[in-house]
């Protein structure tokens, strides 16, 4: 995806991106909101900085659900929903208020400047879900990550991923902008609501674009991770299910801890994450299984 490609001008001359199918339904991304409040709640506590929901779909339901969830922690949190299709933006205007807005735009966020103070809006957190899997190339995903992260404050986060149609299973990149302006994927999150059998393949099917096409062999970090996760299940989770009849939640927890303890992956094993269905693989450079080239971005100075 070329960031200045004329093909992106169908809906807005300045917007970078293309229209999604927009099939988001009620509660599909509720667990993403829950994860944010557990993992990076500090990013939604400011009354100055924006939370951005990019590519919210045909209706702004997920943006409004985020507002309801996050404003339990910060009643004055400013929220911006962005869509490239102007019709969707027009239809969302009935939900606009002093701290909630909907604008037409793309990966180059349509931030505004206060005409009185001259200060431009700033962003702590961006969510972009079920947006990038439709693109053909991994490089499309890479360029979009870079462009979106360009708008983040220092220590801000882009959470970008893919979910199944009901949000029962999702996988997401947690990408942070550091104080030296470097950008790195700091974690890969695997989420389940424990409905249905524990099947690791379902996570594989919902990998984000930058990993889905890398399930090709032992030279790929994501392939090796899934192989070890499956082995951990066979060696521990499945065995405990057979012997003691443990349920899906306990299978998930036991397998994740075994993956960390016996295979050496940097998994957050704290109970609050695992019991709520979040396996968080911290992609710390130099830790087990992490390919530094696949988690780091060579940054360039995009115009903001």
C-alpha positions as CSV (number, residue, x, y, z in Angstrom):
1,X,0.0,0.0,0.0
2,X,1.6,3.3,-1.1
3,X,0.7,6.0,1.4
4,X,0.1,8.5,-1.4
5,X,-1.7,6.2,-3.7
6,X,-4.6,7.7,-5.7
7,X,-6.6,4.5,-5.1
8,X,-7.2,5.8,-1.6
9,X,-9.0,8.9,-2.8
10,X,-12.4,7.2,-3.4
11,X,-14.0,8.4,-0.2
12,X,-11.9,11.4,0.9
13,X,-9.1,13.0,-1.0
14,X,-6.8,13.2,2.0
15,X,-7.7,9.9,3.7
16,X,-5.3,7.0,3.6
17,X,-7.1,3.6,3.6
18,X,-10.0,1.9,2.1
19,X,-13.6,1.1,3.2
20,X,-14.1,-1.9,5.3
21,X,-17.1,-4.2,5.2
22,X,-18.1,-2.6,8.5
23,X,-19.9,-5.7,10.0
24,X,-19.1,-4.9,13.6
25,X,-21.9,-5.9,15.9
26,X,-22.8,-5.1,19.5
27,X,-20.3,-6.4,22.1
28,X,-17.9,-7.6,19.4
29,X,-15.0,-5.6,20.8
30,X,-16.2,-5.4,24.4
31,X,-13.3,-7.6,25.5
32,X,-10.8,-5.3,23.8
33,X,-12.2,-2.5,26.0
34,X,-11.8,-4.8,29.1
35,X,-8.2,-5.6,28.1
36,X,-7.4,-1.9,27.8
37,X,-8.6,-1.2,31.3
38,X,-6.4,-4.0,32.7
39,X,-3.3,-3.4,30.6
40,X,-3.0,0.3,29.9
41,X,-5.7,2.1,31.9
42,X,-3.3,5.0,32.5
43,X,-3.8,6.0,28.8
44,X,-7.5,6.7,29.3
45,X,-7.2,8.8,32.4
46,X,-6.3,12.1,30.9
47,X,-9.0,14.7,30.0
48,X,-6.7,16.2,27.4
49,X,-5.7,13.3,25.1
50,X,-7.9,11.4,22.8
51,X,-8.9,7.8,22.5
52,X,-9.4,7.0,18.8
53,X,-11.5,4.2,17.4
54,X,-10.4,3.9,13.8
55,X,-12.6,2.1,11.3
56,X,-15.7,1.6,13.5
57,X,-17.9,0.3,10.7
58,X,-21.4,0.8,9.5
59,X,-22.6,1.9,12.9
60,X,-20.6,3.5,15.7
61,X,-21.8,0.9,18.3
62,X,-18.3,-0.2,19.3
63,X,-17.1,3.4,19.7
64,X,-20.0,4.1,22.0
65,X,-19.4,0.9,23.9
66,X,-15.8,2.0,24.5
67,X,-17.1,5.4,25.7
68,X,-19.4,3.7,28.2
69,X,-16.7,1.4,29.5
70,X,-13.8,3.9,29.6
71,X,-15.8,6.7,31.1
72,X,-16.3,4.6,34.2
73,X,-12.6,5.4,34.8
74,X,-12.6,9.0,33.3
75,X,-15.9,10.7,32.9
76,X,-14.4,13.4,30.7
77,X,-12.4,11.2,28.3
78,X,-12.4,12.6,24.8
79,X,-13.3,10.0,22.2
80,X,-13.0,10.2,18.4
81,X,-14.5,7.7,16.0
82,X,-13.0,7.7,12.5
83,X,-14.4,6.2,9.3
84,X,-13.3,6.6,5.7
85,X,-16.9,6.3,4.4
86,X,-18.6,9.7,4.7
87,X,-22.1,8.2,4.8
88,X,-21.2,6.3,8.0
89,X,-19.8,9.5,9.5
90,X,-22.9,11.5,8.7
91,X,-25.1,8.8,10.3
92,X,-23.0,8.9,13.5
93,X,-23.4,12.7,14.0
94,X,-26.5,12.2,16.2
95,X,-24.1,10.8,18.8
96,X,-21.7,13.7,18.9
97,X,-21.4,15.7,22.1
98,X,-18.8,17.9,23.8
99,X,-16.4,14.9,24.4
100,X,-17.5,12.5,21.6
101,X,-16.9,13.1,17.9
102,X,-17.0,11.2,14.6
103,X,-15.0,12.3,11.6
104,X,-14.2,11.1,8.1
105,X,-10.6,10.0,7.8
106,X,-8.1,7.2,7.5
107,X,-4.8,6.0,8.9
108,X,-3.7,9.6,8.7
109,X,-5.9,10.7,11.6
110,X,-8.0,13.8,11.0
111,X,-6.9,15.7,14.1
112,X,-7.9,19.3,14.6
113,X,-6.2,22.4,15.9
114,X,-7.9,24.6,18.4
115,X,-8.4,28.0,16.7
116,X,-8.1,29.9,19.9
117,X,-5.1,28.2,21.6
118,X,-3.4,26.9,18.4
119,X,-2.9,23.5,20.1
120,X,-3.5,20.4,18.1
121,X,-5.3,17.4,19.4
122,X,-3.2,14.7,20.9
123,X,-3.7,10.9,21.1
124,X,-2.8,8.4,23.8
125,X,-4.6,5.3,22.5
126,X,-5.8,4.1,19.1
127,X,-7.8,1.0,18.4
128,X,-7.9,-0.4,14.8
129,X,-9.7,-3.7,14.8
130,X,-10.8,-5.8,11.8
131,X,-9.4,-3.2,9.5
132,X,-6.0,-4.4,8.1
133,X,-6.7,-8.1,7.3
134,X,-8.4,-7.1,4.1
135,X,-5.2,-5.7,2.6
136,X,-3.2,-7.9,0.3
137,X,0.4,-7.4,1.5
138,X,2.1,-7.5,4.9
139,X,3.8,-4.2,3.9
140,X,0.4,-2.6,3.8
141,X,0.0,-3.4,7.5
142,X,3.5,-2.2,8.3
143,X,3.0,1.2,6.6
144,X,-0.4,1.6,8.3
145,X,1.1,0.9,11.7
146,X,3.8,3.4,11.1
147,X,1.4,6.1,10.0
148,X,-1.1,5.6,12.9
149,X,1.7,5.5,15.5
150,X,3.1,8.8,14.1
151,X,0.1,10.5,15.8
152,X,0.6,8.9,19.2
153,X,2.0,10.7,22.2
154,X,5.1,9.3,23.8
155,X,4.3,5.9,25.5
156,X,1.0,5.8,23.6
157,X,-0.3,2.6,22.2
158,X,-1.9,1.3,19.0
159,X,-3.9,-1.9,19.6
160,X,-4.5,-3.5,16.2
161,X,-6.0,-6.9,15.6
162,X,-8.6,-9.2,14.3
163,X,-11.6,-10.9,15.9
164,X,-14.1,-13.5,14.9
165,X,-17.6,-12.2,14.0
166,X,-18.8,-12.3,17.6
167,X,-15.6,-11.2,19.3
168,X,-15.3,-14.5,21.2
169,X,-11.7,-15.0,19.8
170,X,-9.3,-12.2,18.9
171,X,-5.6,-11.6,18.5
172,X,-4.0,-8.2,18.6
173,X,-0.7,-6.4,18.3
174,X,0.1,-4.0,21.2
175,X,2.4,-1.4,19.6
176,X,4.0,1.3,21.7
177,X,5.7,4.6,20.7
178,X,8.7,5.1,23.0
179,X,10.4,8.2,24.4
180,X,13.0,8.1,21.6
181,X,10.1,8.0,19.1
182,X,10.9,4.4,18.2
183,X,8.0,2.0,17.6
184,X,7.9,-1.6,18.6
185,X,5.3,-4.4,19.1
186,X,5.6,-4.9,22.8
187,X,3.0,-7.7,23.1
188,X,0.8,-10.1,21.2
189,X,-2.5,-10.7,22.9
190,X,-4.7,-13.8,22.5
191,X,-8.2,-13.4,23.9
192,X,-11.0,-15.9,24.4
193,X,-14.3,-15.7,26.3
194,X,-14.2,-19.5,27.0
195,X,-17.3,-20.3,25.0
196,X,-16.7,-23.5,23.0
197,X,-13.9,-25.9,23.2
198,X,-10.3,-24.8,23.8
199,X,-8.8,-24.9,20.3
200,X,-5.5,-23.2,19.7
201,X,-6.1,-23.2,15.9
202,X,-8.9,-20.7,16.3
203,X,-6.3,-18.1,17.5
204,X,-4.2,-18.9,14.5
205,X,-7.1,-18.2,12.2
206,X,-7.5,-14.7,13.8
207,X,-3.9,-13.6,13.7
208,X,-3.3,-10.0,12.6
209,X,-2.1,-9.4,9.0
210,X,1.5,-9.0,10.0
211,X,1.6,-12.6,11.4
212,X,-1.1,-14.6,9.5
213,X,1.1,-15.2,6.5
214,X,4.1,-16.2,8.5
215,X,2.7,-19.5,9.7
216,X,5.0,-21.2,7.2
217,X,7.8,-23.0,9.1
218,X,10.4,-23.0,11.8
219,X,12.1,-19.9,10.6
220,X,9.1,-17.8,11.7
221,X,8.6,-16.8,15.4
222,X,4.8,-17.1,15.2
223,X,5.0,-20.6,13.8
224,X,7.3,-21.8,16.5
225,X,5.2,-20.1,19.2
226,X,2.0,-21.9,18.0
227,X,3.9,-25.3,17.8
228,X,5.1,-24.9,21.4
229,X,1.6,-23.7,22.6
230,X,0.0,-26.8,21.0
231,X,2.7,-29.0,22.6
232,X,2.0,-27.4,26.0
233,X,-1.7,-28.2,25.6
234,X,-1.0,-31.8,24.7
235,X,1.5,-32.3,27.5
236,X,-0.4,-30.4,30.2
237,X,-3.9,-29.0,29.4
238,X,-5.2,-32.0,27.6
239,X,-3.7,-34.4,30.1
240,X,-5.3,-32.5,33.0
241,X,-8.6,-32.5,31.1
242,X,-8.4,-36.3,30.6
243,X,-7.4,-37.1,34.2
244,X,-9.5,-34.5,36.2
245,X,-12.1,-33.3,33.8
246,X,-11.1,-29.6,34.1
247,X,-13.0,-27.0,32.0
248,X,-12.0,-24.8,29.2
249,X,-10.8,-21.9,31.5
250,X,-8.5,-24.1,33.5
251,X,-7.1,-25.7,30.4
252,X,-6.3,-22.3,29.0
253,X,-4.6,-21.2,32.3
254,X,-2.6,-24.3,32.9
255,X,-1.4,-24.5,29.3
256,X,-0.3,-20.8,29.3
257,X,1.6,-21.3,32.5
258,X,3.3,-24.4,31.2
259,X,4.2,-22.6,28.0
260,X,5.9,-19.9,30.2
261,X,7.6,-22.2,32.7
262,X,8.6,-25.2,30.5
263,X,9.2,-23.5,27.2
264,X,10.5,-20.2,28.4
265,X,8.1,-17.8,26.7
266,X,7.6,-14.4,28.3
267,X,3.9,-14.8,29.1
268,X,2.2,-12.7,31.7
269,X,1.0,-15.4,34.1
270,X,-0.8,-13.2,36.5
271,X,-4.2,-14.6,37.4
272,X,-6.2,-11.4,36.5
273,X,-5.1,-11.9,32.8
274,X,-5.4,-15.6,32.4
275,X,-8.7,-16.1,34.3
276,X,-10.3,-13.5,32.1
277,X,-9.1,-15.2,28.9
278,X,-6.0,-13.0,28.0
279,X,-2.8,-14.7,27.1
280,X,-0.3,-11.9,26.7
281,X,3.0,-12.7,25.1
282,X,5.4,-10.0,25.9
283,X,7.7,-9.5,22.9
284,X,10.8,-8.3,24.8
285,X,13.8,-8.2,22.5
286,X,16.1,-11.1,23.3
287,X,13.5,-13.2,25.0
288,X,12.5,-16.7,23.9
289,X,11.2,-16.9,20.4
290,X,11.2,-13.1,19.6
291,X,12.5,-12.0,16.2
292,X,13.6,-8.4,16.7
293,X,13.1,-7.6,13.0
294,X,9.5,-8.6,13.1
295,X,8.6,-6.4,16.1
296,X,10.6,-3.3,15.3
297,X,9.7,-0.5,12.8
298,X,12.2,1.7,11.0
299,X,10.6,5.0,11.5
300,X,10.4,7.9,9.1
301,X,9.1,11.4,9.7
302,X,5.6,11.5,8.3
303,X,4.0,14.9,8.2
304,X,1.4,15.3,10.9
